[in-house]
Amino acid sequence: MRKSRVTNVNDLPTGIVNITGTATQNQTLTATNTLADIDGLGTLNYQWQESADNGVTWTDISGETNDTFTLSQAQVGKKCR
């Protein structure tokens, strides 16, 4: 009997990230996910971003690294993700 070594291949994760909430000043957006990885997921990190040019370029919003984000006057008229 001949033995062969099987090498694990790093599989891509599956699932999506959703943002829920009302995109209005003083309202809170929440990021949830259905991510899964047969190889195991590491720690998930969040970084909210804003765009003043309809999504062409994105800028990190300083300090906004939680799964929730409350929109302020600074985001009025901008796209957020």
C-alpha positions, 0 to 999 in steps of 0.5 A: 500500500502506498501512502500519500501526504494530503496538504490542506488548501486555504479555503476562501471564507463564505458569507457576507457583511450587512449594514442595517439602520437608517442613513440619517444624522444621529441614527446608528448603523450596525454591521452584522455578518454571516462569515464562515471559514472552514479553516477558521476565522481570525478576529474581525475588525471594523473600520467605518469609512465615508465618501464625499465623491459618491463612492469614488474614494473612501476615507477612514472615520477616525476612531470608528472601529466598532460594529456600530456607528452613529452618524453625525453632522460630519456625514450629512451628504456623504456615503458611509460604509 
